[in-house]
Amino acid sequence: MDCDAFYASVEKRDNPELADKPVIIGGGRRGVVSTACYVARIRGVRSAMPMFQALQKCPEAVIIKPRMEEYAKASRAIRAMMEELTPDIEPLSLDEAFLDLTGTARLHGAPPAVMLARLVKRMSDELGLTGSIGLSHNKFLAKVASDLDKPRGFSVIGKAETDAFLRDRPVSLIWGVGQVTRDALGQAGIRTFADLLRWNRADLSARFGSMGDRLWHLARGQDRRRVSAHAPVKSISNETTFHEDTSDWHVLDGHLWRMCEKVADRAKAKGIAGRVVVLKLKRRDFSLISRRQSLRDPTQLADTLYRTARGLFDQVGDEGPYRLLGAGLSDLVPEARADLTPDLLDPEANQRARAERATDEIRAKFGSDAILKGRAIR
């Protein structure tokens, strides 16, 4: 089930005056489009498009900054409805999830297609939000089906019709096959699923590696991945796009601390920690700089994350000006394995860690702005 223009739909639901207007959810002119309603999409606006391009295509658009708390609230309400159908739910994002309805017909007294139709009707009646359904015998085809007839789509791909359905479709239909992969496939004469079927498995694997083996299976409509209700979070990150490119370290340092604090807050809330610190920078020409550093112990402390990310920035700091800055944690583990070994080279680290935990308690009781570091207000 994939909600239709979810963020924009929540905004239109909460403000009926926006009903017929093109709505774009995103940052300022230098940000990117998070999502756009279908009115704006007709004008050529797409997710991840730079905001200045979106405004060139649709200058009358209403720009709204994301309200993540409201979107998360709506997502939880939809998730509760899903859980009445099956416990086997694998969320892909706030607005999209796989559901495994195998064996539920007897329980509900109706086949999966009927139950899914009832789900999107409840979403519309009770939440004022719409979604598109893709129903099939595996995750790959269910995802494909969900995109066939948006918005308010409902598409079914049965086992018997899989081969005929896929044969003349472009390989761009495959989730995750972007422009670079399409170009590589095109150079090999592969543009449709029929082209893929002419290759044997060994030759595809030899030319495209593990992707080739995956393509061989998907060309035949085969996907053995199960719906996993407990798929692990792989990384936590936060980033910001500046209103103007900047090389000012005071500005960058303040943003870096705030992002590290947000990442640490999310790690603590989820009970996890990260072994690898990631720094992301984007220059004026959109070229990307990415740096990673493995830690001796996994961490969920903002102080450790910030000091490591600051060290990574010092290695490339004079390559600006920058339009975007981001920080994150990856290689995630349970929090019980975090911050165990004292840092003998930094005797004050334990004191800073205790201060951070005390700060967390104060913020939890009195609000996130109850206590701040000086660098956070630069």
C-alpha positions in Angstrom: 0.0 0.0 0.0 1.5 3.3 -1.1 -0.2 6.6 0.0 -0.9 9.1 -2.7 1.3 12.2 -2.4 1.2 11.6 1.3 2.7 14.8 2.8 0.8 17.1 0.4 -2.4 15.1 1.0 -2.1 15.6 4.8 -1.6 19.4 4.2 -4.7 19.5 1.9 -6.7 17.6 4.4 -5.8 20.0 7.2 -6.3 23.1 5.1 -9.2 22.7 2.6 -8.3 26.0 0.9 -5.4 24.1 -0.7 -7.7 21.5 -2.3 -7.3 22.6 -5.9 -3.9 24.3 -5.6 -0.5 23.0 -6.6 1.2 22.2 -3.3 5.0 21.4 -2.9 6.4 20.2 0.4 10.0 21.2 0.9 12.5 23.7 2.1 13.4 27.2 0.7 14.4 28.0 -2.8 17.7 26.2 -2.3 16.2 23.0 -0.9 14.7 20.1 -2.7 11.1 18.9 -3.2 10.1 16.3 -0.6 6.8 15.6 -2.4 4.3 17.4 -4.5 0.6 17.0 -5.0 -0.7 15.7 -8.3 -1.7 19.2 -9.5 2.0 20.2 -9.2 3.2 16.9 -10.8 1.1 17.6 -13.9 3.3 20.7 -14.3 6.4 18.6 -14.1 7.4 18.9 -10.4 9.0 15.7 -9.1 10.3 14.5 -5.7 14.0 15.3 -5.1 13.9 18.1 -7.7 15.8 21.2 -6.7 13.3 23.8 -5.5 14.3 26.5 -7.9 13.5 24.1 -10.8 10.2 23.2 -9.3 9.3 26.9 -9.0 10.3 27.5 -12.7 7.9 24.7 -13.7 5.1 25.7 -11.3 5.6 29.3 -10.1 2.1 29.5 -8.6 2.8 26.6 -6.3 2.2 26.8 -2.5 5.4 25.9 -0.7 4.9 24.3 2.7 7.7 23.2 5.1 7.4 19.6 6.2 5.4 18.9 9.4 6.9 15.6 10.3 5.0 15.2 13.5 1.7 15.4 11.7 2.8 13.0 9.0 4.1 10.5 11.6 0.7 10.8 13.4 -1.2 10.0 10.2 1.2 7.2 9.5 0.6 5.6 12.9 -3.1 5.7 12.3 -2.7 3.9 8.9 -0.4 1.4 10.5 -3.1 0.6 13.1 -5.6 -0.1 10.4 -3.1 -2.4 8.6 -2.4 -4.3 11.9 -6.1 -5.3 11.9 -5.5 -7.2 8.7 -2.1 -8.9 9.4 0.9 -8.7 11.8 3.2 -9.2 8.8 3.9 -5.5 7.8 7.2 -4.2 6.5 7.2 -0.4 6.4 9.3 1.2 3.7 8.6 4.8 4.8 5.9 6.7 6.6 3.6 6.3 3.7 4.4 2.9 2.1 4.5 -0.7 3.4 4.4 -4.3 2.3 1.7 -6.5 3.8 1.7 -10.3 3.7 -2.0 -11.4 3.7 -1.2 -15.1 3.0 -3.7 -17.3 4.9 -5.9 -14.4 6.2 -8.9 -15.1 4.0 -10.4 -17.6 6.5 -9.7 -15.2 9.4 -11.4 -12.2 7.8 -14.0 -14.1 5.8 -12.9 -12.3 2.6 -10.0 -12.6 0.2 -7.0 -10.2 0.4 -8.3 -8.0 -2.5 -11.5 -7.3 -0.6 -9.7 -6.5 2.6 -7.3 -4.1 0.9 -10.2 -2.3 -0.8 -11.8 -1.9 2.7 -8.4 -0.6 4.0 -8.1 2.2 1.5 -11.8 3.1 2.0 -11.3 3.3 5.8 -8.2 5.5 5.1 -10.4 7.9 3.0 -13.4 7.9 5.3 -11.7 8.1 8.7 -8.4 9.9 7.9 -9.2 11.8 4.7 -6.2 10.2 2.9 -5.9 8.0 -0.2 -3.6 5.2 -1.2 -2.9 2.9 -4.1 -2.8 -0.9 -3.8 -0.6 -3.4 -5.6 -1.5 -7.0 -5.0 0.6 -9.9 -6.3 2.5 -13.1 -5.3 5.8 -11.4 -4.4 7.2 -8.1 -3.2 8.7 -7.1 -6.6 5.4 -7.4 -8.4 3.3 -5.9 -5.6 5.5 -2.8 -5.7 5.2 -2.6 -9.5 1.4 -3.0 -9.3 1.1 -0.3 -6.7 2.6 2.3 -9.2 0.5 1.3 -12.2 -2.6 3.4 -11.7 -1.9 6.1 -9.1 -3.6 7.9 -7.5 -6.3 5.7 -5.9 -5.0 2.8 -7.9 -5.8 -0.9 -7.3 -3.8 -3.3 -9.5 -3.5 -7.1 -9.4 -0.7 -9.2 -11.1 -1.5 -12.9 -10.8 1.0 -15.7 -11.2 -0.6 -16.9 -14.5 -0.3 -13.5 -16.1 3.2 -12.5 -14.8 5.2 -13.5 -17.9 2.8 -11.8 -20.3 2.6 -8.7 -18.2 6.4 -8.2 -17.9 7.6 -9.2 -21.3 7.3 -5.8 -23.1 7.7 -3.6 -20.1 10.9 -1.4 -19.8 13.6 -2.5 -17.3 13.1 0.9 -15.6 10.0 -0.7 -14.0 12.4 -2.4 -11.6 12.6 -0.7 -8.3 16.1 0.7 -7.8 17.2 0.7 -11.4 18.2 4.3 -11.9 19.6 6.2 -14.9 23.2 4.8 -14.4 22.0 1.2 -14.4 19.6 1.8 -17.3 22.5 3.2 -19.3 24.7 0.2 -18.6 21.9 -2.2 -19.5 21.2 -0.2 -22.7 24.8 -0.5 -23.7 24.2 -4.3 -23.5 21.1 -4.0 -25.6 18.8 -4.6 -22.7 15.8 -2.2 -22.6 12.9 -4.5 -21.9 12.2 -7.6 -19.9 12.1 -9.5 -23.2 15.7 -8.4 -23.8 16.6 -9.7 -20.3 15.0 -13.1 -21.0 17.4 -13.6 -24.0 20.4 -13.6 -21.6 21.4 -16.7 -19.6 22.0 -16.4 -15.9 25.8 -16.9 -16.1 26.4 -14.2 -18.7 24.2 -11.7 -16.8 26.1 -12.4 -13.6 29.5 -12.1 -15.4 28.6 -8.7 -16.9 26.7 -7.1 -14.0 27.7 -9.1 -10.9 25.1 -9.6 -8.2 22.8 -7.2 -10.0 22.8 -9.5 -13.0 21.7 -12.5 -11.0 18.9 -10.4 -9.5 17.8 -9.2 -12.9 17.7 -12.8 -14.2 15.2 -13.7 -11.5 13.1 -10.5 -11.8 12.8 -11.0 -15.6 10.9 -14.2 -14.7 8.8 -12.5 -12.0 10.7 -14.3 -9.3 11.4 -12.7 -5.9 11.9 -14.8 -2.8 12.3 -12.0 -0.3 9.8 -12.3 2.6 7.8 -9.5 4.1 9.9 -8.8 7.2 8.0 -7.1 10.1 11.3 -6.5 11.9 13.6 -5.2 9.1 16.5 -3.5 10.9 17.3 0.3 10.6 20.5 0.5 8.6 21.5 4.1 9.3 20.4 7.4 11.0 21.2 10.7 9.5 20.3 14.4 9.3 21.2 17.0 6.8 20.4 20.6 5.8 20.6 22.7 2.7 21.7 26.3 3.2 19.8 29.3 1.9 23.2 30.5 0.6 26.4 28.6 0.0 28.8 29.1 2.8 32.4 28.4 3.9 31.9 30.1 7.3 33.1 27.6 9.9 31.1 29.2 12.6 27.9 28.7 10.6 28.9 25.1 9.6 30.0 24.2 13.1 26.7 25.3 14.6 24.7 23.3 12.1 27.0 20.2 12.5 26.4 20.2 16.3 22.6 20.5 15.9 22.5 17.7 13.3 24.7 15.4 15.5 22.4 16.1 18.4 19.3 15.2 16.4 21.0 11.9 15.2 22.0 11.1 18.7 18.4 11.8 20.0 17.0 9.4 17.4 19.5 6.7 18.2 18.7 7.0 21.9 15.0 6.9 21.2 15.4 3.7 19.2 17.8 2.1 21.6 20.6 1.7 19.1 24.1 3.0 18.5 26.4 3.4 15.5 29.9 2.1 14.8 30.5 4.4 11.8 30.3 8.2 11.6 29.4 9.6 8.2 29.9 13.2 7.0 28.3 14.5 3.9 29.0 17.8 2.1 27.7 19.1 -1.2 29.5 21.9 -3.1 28.0 24.7 -5.1 28.3 22.6 -8.3 26.4 19.8 -6.6 29.5 17.6 -6.4 29.4 15.4 -3.3 32.0 14.8 -0.6 31.4 11.9 1.7 33.7 10.8 4.5 33.3 7.9 7.0 35.2 6.9 10.1 34.8 3.7 12.2 34.8 4.1 15.9 36.5 1.8 18.5 33.1 1.4 20.2 29.6 2.1 18.8 28.2 5.4 20.1 24.9 7.1 20.6 26.4 10.2 22.1 26.1 13.5 20.3 29.5 14.6 21.8 31.3 11.6 20.2 29.5 11.9 16.9 30.2 15.6 16.7 33.9 15.4 17.6 34.4 12.6 15.0 32.4 14.4 12.3 34.3 17.6 13.1 37.6 15.8 12.5 36.3 14.5 9.2 35.3 18.0 8.2 38.7 19.4 9.1 40.2 17.1 6.4 38.1 18.8 3.7 36.8 22.0 5.2 38.6 24.3 2.7 37.0 22.7 -0.4 33.8 24.8 0.0 31.7 26.8 -0.2 29.0 24.3 0.6 25.3 24.2 -0.2 24.5 21.1 2.0 25.9 19.5 5.2 24.9 16.2 6.7 26.0 13.9 9.5 24.9 10.4 10.5 25.6 7.0 12.0 25.7 3.6 10.3 26.6 0.0 11.1 24.0 0.1 13.8 23.9 -2.2 16.9 21.9 -2.4 20.1 22.6 0.4 22.6 23.9 -2.2 25.2 27.1 -2.3 23.2 27.6 1.5 23.1 30.3 3.7 24.7 31.8 0.9 26.9 35.5 1.6 26.7 37.0 4.6 28.5 39.0 6.9 26.2 42.4 7.0 27.8 43.5 9.7 25.3 40.6 12.0 26.3 40.2 11.8 30.1 37.3 14.4 30.0 35.2 12.2 27.7 33.5 10.4 30.5 32.6 13.7 32.2 31.1 15.0 29.0 29.1 11.8 28.5 27.6 12.1 32.0 26.8 15.8 31.3 25.0 14.7 28.1 23.0 12.1 29.8 22.0 14.7 32.5 21.1 17.1 29.7 18.9 14.5 28.1 16.9 14.1 31.3 16.4 17.8 31.6 15.3 18.1 28.0 12.9 15.1 28.4 11.3 16.8 31.4 11.2 20.4 30.3 11.4 20.4 26.5 14.2 20.2 23.8 15.1 23.9 24.2 15.4 23.8 28.0 19.2 23.5 27.8 21.5 24.2 24.8 25.2 24.2 24.1 26.6 27.5 23.0 27.7 26.2 19.7 24.1 25.2 19.0 23.0 28.9 18.7 25.8 30.1 16.4 
